[in-house]
Amino acid sequence: MPAAAAAASRSEEEPAERVGRRGRVAGWRLHLLAPAALTLWLSFRAGGFFAGITGLTAAVLAVALAVYVTVAPRPFAGVSAWGLVSAAGLVAFAAWILISVRWSDAAGRAIIEFDRALLYLLVLVLFGLVGRRAGDLGLLLRWVAFAAAIVAGAALLTRLLPEQLPTGGGVSIERLQFPLTYWNALGMVCVLGLVLNLRLSAAIREPAWARLAGAATIPVLVPTLYFTFSRGAILAAVIGVGLLVLLGPTRGMLSALIAAAPTAIYAGYEAYGADRLAKITFSGAAARPQAHHLLVVVALCVVAALILRALCLLLDRWLRARRAPQVRAPVVLAVAVVVIAAFTGAVATSGVKDRTDPVRGAARQDLRNRLTHFGDRNRIAHWRVEREEFKREPWHGSGAGTFRLVWERERPFGFNVNDGHSLYLETLSELGLPGLLLLLVALLPPLIVAATRLGSPSRHAYAAYLAASLALLAHAAIDWDWETPALFAWFFAASGVVLAARAHSDSPVGGAPRLVRLLAGLACLGLAITPALMAINQGYLNRAVHAFDRGDCRTAIDAALDSAGAFNARADPFEILGYCDTRARNFPLAVRAMEAARRRDPGNWQYSYGLAVAQALNGSDPRPAAALARRQNPLDPLSETLDRRMRAAGTSKRRWFRAAARAEIPRR
């Protein structure tokens, strides 16, 4: 970095010890705890994946922003040019999601995607409006590091103490997934924890207790990451830790590695040796001795890491007097781009194994085998379908939230999936080239600004931010991390801090007339309406689904009507009403309910299927709807069977009725 640029960066940031006394006087900057709290809240609610939690969180954030702009003395002190660019990118991205309803005719799906983008926008704006003080980014990352460690520790305990902490059933329960309910998402939480806690342990300007705590978490994070058996997350961890060392070489890294490396390696080695914990029978009596042994090993490794890091505090005193190593940011960032490109390219071009591959069969018996098995037939098929959809509609895609519909129509084999396992390809598929460009406008400015500050005294915090962010964004290229707000909420909060203008206590900048602040607050409250209605809608819908599954149609109808009343754009409540009406033999009403469902989501085969069933029971011709359901999902056995039976029935209403009476209800 040129001398002038380095001097400018140093003028913007102050060393942490210079801020220490001033920070104690000014307070703890408690708002910097919010990203960690948000990460914990979302992590223990399935990562925030489901529409109800996303809507509720976005609504609360909108209210918080309204309160802030109304009562804060200088609510716009952090506004900066780069911050406006990033926020404008997210605003335009969210608007493009809503506009996509014009060609998808699936407003309910678009609103779910909009609420998620709105959540990220609100987090970015909340932290971007607050004037940035020296040390803010480091404090925010410190608490996020601890939050990730708490999530990982809770997850690991469910594997080592399954009899005391059962987590219930689910898909692929042999892979550690609690509390996010998805193993790859939990793996990325561990990656973020590893990068941020290693930085915390290595930052000799951090308080001693923070360095000790950072070192103690790493022997917990490594075995937790291992038990997710997430190859992508493990590779992302290599990227993140490697970038941290390259971008932010610190005098305390030696001390951190002395404490973390041997203890984490030994904990990981013992976890790998616990073969019975790598099988679906991990909660059985036969696996219990290994689980209890590993619990003791991890606890001892934590204690050992604390002791080693405490002893290295003496080394820190000597290192503090040494000159800090410098980083050549352009060279290192070029290396980072090459590494991330190699990572995504290796995954995308890895060999595709057949489903009957003996390695796959062995992996199902012992998950350790999958760590050396590369290639994923399903995921590569997702990417090919996304690519072909982008080629068909390069300027607007299929519409927000519609990948599942495209996949069901175009998939080469029978495998069900909701998301495309790639933020960038799925965006191209659903929103076209404009959608991807707007997304990049939102994501790139904080990375660019952070890179320009790698020569400042706070470079270690910026290096940690870049390392964790680039690892996350690289992994998002091969998985649906974007749909898990627990993984991205901290990123947008930290990005807001990075982009915020410096705070000046004696500057009038950031103030606003009372009327302007009041109007801004009312506008923010207006943003809370849609996600709040979605949260209410989802709550009633969940009640309706549970009642329907247990055969209680009276409760299901009441809840479905309440759900539709709260938010009328979603098709799901009308499908439940339709099936309940068929059970009550009110077939004309069932037809109207299924038609209402299909109008709200015309590309979904389930609603065409349900309409065909209702029409057959009502005595009207079901064959067009049944044929449409099969075209929309040709490989599903239910759509194929219904279409075949209806065509075989000819024009016989009695045979239509018998075929519909035997039809199964699609699983939700």
N, C-alpha and C positions, 0 to 999 in steps of 0.2 A: 504494500500500500504506500503511495507517495507520502512524503513527509507532511505536506499541507493537509491532505485528507486525514492522516492520522491525528494531526493536531486538532483538526476540527472535531473529530470523533471524541478525542479526550476532553475537549471543552464541553461536550454535551453530557458526558457521564462522569461521575465521581467514584473513586474507589469506595468499596463497601465500608472500610473502617472509618472513612471520613464522614460517612452517613450515620454511623452507629449512634453517636450521642444525639445528633440532630433527629434521627429516627425515633429514639426513645422519647424525645421531647414531643415530637409531632404525633406520636401514636404508632400503633402497629400496622397502619394501613389495612384495616380489617377487611376492606373490600377485596383484597388480594387472596383472602381465604375462600372466596366464593367459588372460583373454578374447581378447587379441590372438593368442596362440598357438593357442587353440581356433578362432578365425576362420581362421587360416592352414591349420590341419590340415583343417578341414571344407571350405574353399574348394578345396583341391587334391585333394579326394576327392568330386568332383561336388556340392559344396555340402552334403554330408551327406544328400542326398536319399534314397539307397537304404537299405533296412532293415538291412543288415549294418553299415554305418558308423554309423548311428544307434544301433543296439543296442550296438556296441562302445564308442562314446563314452559312452553312458549308463551302461554297466557300470563303466567306468573312473571316471566321476564319482561313482558310488555308493561305490566303494571309497575314493576320495579323501575323501568326506564321512565315511565310517566312521573313517578314520584321524584326521581332524581332530577329530571329537567325542570320540575316545578319548584322544588325546595332548595336545590343546591345553590350556593352563592354565585358560583361561576360554572354553570353546567356545561359550557362549551369550551372549556379551557384546553382540552386535549385535541381539538379539531386541527387536522393537518391536511396538506394536499394529498399525500400518499394514502392517508386514512380515508379521504373522500373517494379516491379512486377505487380502493378495495370495497368500500361500502356500496358504491355505485354499481360495481360489478355484481355484488350479491343481490342488490335491489333489482337490477335488470334480469338476473338469472331467475329470481323468484317470479318476476312479472312474466317472463317467457314461459315458465311452468304453467301459469294460469292461462296464458294465451293459447297454449297447446290444446286446451279443451276444444277449440274450434275445429280441429281435425281429428281428435281422438274420441270426442263425445263421451268421455269418461271423467266427468267433473269430480266425482268422489276420489278417484285415484290421484288426480292432479292436486286436490286440496291436501291430501296426506303428504305429498312431496313438497308442496308449498309450505306447510307448517314446519317441516324440517328445515328448509332453507331459511324460513323466518326465524326459527330458533337460533340458527348460526348467526344470522344478521344481527339479532338483538344482543347476543353475547359480544360480537365484535364492536357494535356501537356503544354498548354500556361501558366497556373498558377503553374504547378509543376516545370517549368524551372526557375522561378523567385525565387531568394533566399528569404527565409522566415525571416521576421523581427518580433520582438515582437509586438503584437497588430494587426498584419495583419488580422488574422481570425476574430477578433472582429469587425474591420472596415468593412470587407466584409459583415459580417452578419448584421451589422447596416444598410447598404444601401439596402440589399435585403429585410430586414424587412420593410423599407419604401416603396420599390417597391410593395411588396405584399399589403400594406395598400392602395396605390394609386389604384391598380387594384380593390380591394374590394370596395373602395369608389366610383369609377366610376360605378361599377356594381350595388351598392345599389341605386345610383341616378336614374338609369334607371327604377327601381321598384317604387321609390317614386315620380319621375317626368316623368312618361311615355309619357305625352303629349308633353313635351319639348325635351325628349331624347328617341324617339322611336327606337327600335332595330330590327324591322321587324319580319318576321315569322320564322319558324323553327320547330324542333321536340320538343314537350313538353315545349312550351314557357312559361307555367305557373311556371316552375322551373327556378330560376335565373341562367343564363348561360353566359350572356355577360361579358367580351369580348372573353372568351375562347371557346364559343359555346357549352360547355358541362358542365352541372351543377356539376357533381362530381369533375371535374378538378378545377372549380372555388372554390368548397368547400375545396379542398386541398391547394389552394393558401391561403385561409383564415386560414387554420390550420398552415401553415408555418408562416404566419403573426402573429398569436396569440403567437406561441412559441417564435419567434425571438423578437417580440416587448415586450413581458413580460420579457424576459431576458434583453432587452435593458433598460426597466424601472427599473429593479431591480439591475442593475450593478452600484453600487455607485462610481465606478471608471470612468464611462462614464461622459461626460460633462452634466451639468444640463439641457441644452436644449434638449439633446438626451433623457434623462430620461423622461422629460415632453412630448416630442413627442411620445415616445413609449407608455406612458400611454394613451395619447389622441386617439391613433388609435384603442384601444381595443373595445370601445363602437361602433365603426363602423364595426369591423371585426365580432363581434358576430351576429348581425342581418343579415349581409350578408351571413354568414355561414348558419343561420337558413333558409333563403329564398331559398337556394339551395335544401333544403329538402333531403340532402345527409346523409343517416344514417351512411354509412361507414366513411365519412369525420368527422362527429360528434364524432364517436368512436375514430378515429385517433387523434382528438383534445384532447380527454381525455388522450390518451396514451402520446402524445407529451408534454402536460403541466405537466402530472404526472412525466414523466421521467426528465423533466427540474428541477422540485423541488427535485427529488431524487438524480439525478446525480450532480447537481450544486447548492447545498444549499448556498444561499448568504445572507449576512447581509441586503441587500436592498430589499429582497423579501417581507418583511412585508410592507414596504413603497409602493411597487408596487401594492400589493394586496389591501391595503387600498384605493388606487386610482382607481384600475381597477375593482375589484370585484363588488362593489355596482353599479357602473355606467353601467358595462356590463350586469349585471343581470337585471337591470331595463330596459335597452334598449332591451334585449332579451324578457323580459316579455311583453313589449308593442308591440313588433313585433309579438309575438304569439297571442296577443289579436286582432290584425288587421286581422280578419278572411277573409275579402274580398280581401286582398292581397295574400291569399293562394289559389286563384282560377284562372281559366283561364281568367276570366273577370277582372283581376287586373287593367287593363288600362281603364276600363269603368268609367263613371261619378259617379256611385254609390260607387266606391272604392276610389274616389279622396279625400274625407275628411279624411279617415283613412291614406292615403298616406301622405298628408300634415301634419297631426297631428304627425305621426311617424317621419317625417323629422325634425320637431321642437324638438321632444323628443331626437332624436339622437344628434342633434346639442347641446342641453342643457347638455346631458350626456358627450359629448366631453369637453365642458367648465368645467363641474364639475370635470371630471378626471384631467384636467389641474390644477385646483385650489387645489384639494386634493393632487396631486403629488407635487405641489409647496410648500404647507405647510409641506409636509413630507421631503422636502430637509433639514429642521432643524433636523428631526429625523435621516437622513442619516449622518449628522455630528457626532451625538452621536454614531451611529452604526459603523462608520469608525474606531473609537478607540477601538471597541470590537474585540475580536478574531473571525476570520472567522470560520464557522463550517466546519468540515472535512467530507469527504465522503469515505466510504469503497467501492471502485470501483468494486471488484469482486462480492460482495454481491448484489450491486445494479444492475449490469449488469445481474446477474443471475435472479433477479426479472424481469428485462426488457425482457429477453428471455421468461420467463414464461407468462408475460402479453401479449406479441405479439403473442405467440403460442396460448394462450387462445382466443385472438381476432380472429385470422384466423380460429381456430377450431370452434368457435361459429358461425362464418359466414358460414363456409363450411357445418356444420351439422345442421343448422337451418331448421326448418320445412318448407316443400315445400307446398305452398298454391295453390289451383286450381285457374285458371284464373277467375272463376265465384264466387270466395270468396267474400262475401258482404263487407269485409273490404277493398278489392281492389277497389270495386266499390265506396265505400265511399271516398277512398283516391283520386280517380279521381275527385270527386266533391269538396273535401276539403283536400288539401295536408297535413294538420296537422295530419290527421289520419294515414298516412304512417309511421310517426316517431315511432309508437308503433307496427308496423306490420313487423315482421321478416320473412325472407325466400324470396327467389327469384327463381322462377321456371326456368326462362330463364338462369340466371347466373349459376345455378347448372348444368343445361343441358350442358352449354358451357364447364364446367370443366370436366364433364363425357366424352364428346366427345374428349377433349384434352387427358384425361387419356387413353382412348381406342386407340387413335392414337399413343401415346407413347408406349403402349404395342405392337402394331403392328410393329413399327419401332423404337426400343429403342436407336439405335446407330446413327441415323441421322435424324429421324423425316420425316415430309412431305416436308420440304424445307421452307426457309425463306419467310414469308409473305403469306403463303398458308392456314392459319387457316380458312379463309372465305370459301375456296373451300372445305375443309374437312367438315366444318359445313354444308354447303349446301348439301353435299352428305350424311351425317350421321345424320342430325338433326332429333329429334323425333317429332317435330311439326313445323309449319310454322312461323318462326320468323327470320328476316334478321339481320345479324350482321357482322361486318368486323373484329373485334378483340376479343380475347378470354377472356378478363376481368381477366387476371392473368398473370403477367410478368413471373412467374416461370413455371406455367403449360403450358402456350403458348410456352415458350422456349423449354420445354421438347417435346411438340407436334411437333414443327416445326424444331428443331435443335437437338433433342435427348439429351441424357445424356452429351455428350461432350459440347454441347452448354451451358447447365446450369452450368457445372463446370467452363467453361471459364468465364461466366458471374459473378459467385461468386468470382473468382480470381480477377476480376476487382473491385468488390464492397466491399469486406471485408477488404483489407489492410487499407484504411483510417479510417474505424471504429475501427479497432484494435489499430492503432497508437493513435487516439483520446482518446480511453479508457485509454491508458497508461499515458496520460497527465492530467488525472482528478485530480491529486494531485499537479499540478503546480499552480503558481499564476494566470495563465490565464485559470483556470479550468472552469470558467463560460462560456467562449466562446466555449470551447470544449464540455461542457455539452449541450449547446444550439445546437451546430452542431449535436451531437449524438441524442438528443431528436427529432429534426426536421427530421433528416435523417431516424431514425428508424420508426417514424410515417409514413414517405413517403414510405419507403420500405415495411412496413406492409400493407399499403393501396394498394400498387402496386400488392400485392398478390390477390386482389379481384377486380381490375379494370385495365384499360389500361393507367395508368399514364406514362409508358415508352414511349408510342407513343405521349406524349405531352411534347415536350422539354422545355416548359415554367416551368414545374415542376422539371425537372432534370438538367437543365443547371447550376443552382446555386449549386446543390449538387456536380457536378464534378468540378466546379471552387473552391468551398470550400475544396473539397478533395485534389485538387492540392496543395492548400496552406498548408493543414495539412501534406501532404507527403513531401513537399519541404524541402531540407536541409537548415540549418540556413545560413543567409548571413553574410559574414565577409568582411568588406570593405578592409582589408589589405591582403586578401588571393588571390593568383593567380588562385585558383580553379574556374572552370567555364569558363575560356577562351578557345579559340580554334584558330588554324591557319585560316587565311583568306580564303584559298581554301576550308577547311572543312566547314566553315560557308557558303560559297557561294554554295557549293554542297547541303548542308542541306536546304538552302533556295530554291534552284531549286526543290528539292524533295517535299518540302511543296507546292510549286506552282503546281507541278504535281498532288498533292492530290485535288486541287481545280477543276480539269478538270471535273471529273464525276459529282459532285454535281452541278457545273455550267451548264453543259449540261442538267441535269435533271430539273433545274429551268427554263431554256429556253424552254425545251420540254413541261413542265407543263403550261407555259404561253401561248404558241400556242395552246395547247390542250384545255385549258379553253375557249379560243376564238372560237375554232372549235365547242365545245359543245354548247356554247351559240348561235352561228349562226345556228347550226343544230336544236336546240330546237325552234327557231323562223322561221324555214323553209327556211333559206338562205343557200342553199347547195353550191352555188358558193364560198361564204366566208368560209364555213365550209371545203370545199375541200382544198382550198389554205392553211388554217391554219393547217389542219391535215397533209398535205404534209410537211409544215415547221416543225411541231412537230416531224414527223418521221425522217426528215432530221437532226434535232438537236440530236435526241437520238432514234436509230432505234430498241431498244430492247423491247419497250412497245407495247402492242397489241391495246390499245385504239384508236390511230389515224386510224388504218386500219379498225376497226369496223365502224367508222364514214364514211370512204371512201366507205366501202361496202354498207352501207344503202343509202348514197347519189347516188351511182351508180345504185341501184335498183330504186330510184326515177327517175333517168334519163333513166331508161329502158336499161341500158348498163349491162345486166345480166352476160355475161362472165367476164367482169371486176369486177363486184360485187363478183363473186365466187372467183376470185383470191385474192381480198382484204380480204375476210372472211377467206380464207385458210391461208393467211399471219398472220391474227390476231390469229387464233387457234394455229399455229405453235409457236407463242411467249407466249402463255398461254394455253396449251392444257387441263388443268384441269378445265377451266372456262366454265360453261354451256352456258353462253351468246354467246360465239363465235361459239360453236357447233350449237346453235339455229340459229344464224345469217347465218351460212353456209348452214344449211338446208333450210332456206327461200330463199337464193340466188340460191341454186341448183334447188329448185322447180320451181322458176321463169325462170330459164335457161333451164328447161326441162330435167335435169339429176336427178337421183334417190336421193331424200332427206331423205329416211327412215333411213339409218344408222346414219347420223348426228343427225336426230331428236331423234332417240332412245338413242344415246349417251348423248344428252342434258338432256333427262329425267333421265338417270342413274346418271348423275352428279348433278342433282337437282330434285329429284323425287317428292318433295312436292310443287314445284312451279306450279301454275295453267297454266302459259304460256307454260312451257316445256311439261306438261301433255297434254294440249290441242293440241299442234302442233303434238306431237307423235301420239296421237289418230287419228287425222284427216289424217295424212300421211299414217298410216297403213290402215285406212278405204278407202283411195283412191286407194289402190292396186297399179297397174302399169299404171294408167291413168295420163298422163302428164297434161291433162286439169284439172283434179281434184286436182293434186298437185298445179297447178298454182292458182286455186281458193282458196285453203286452205292457201297458202303462202300470197296471196293478202289480206286475212282477218287477218293474224297474227299481233299481237301487237308487238311493239318494247319494249324490256325490259327497265325498268327505270334504269338510271345510278346511 
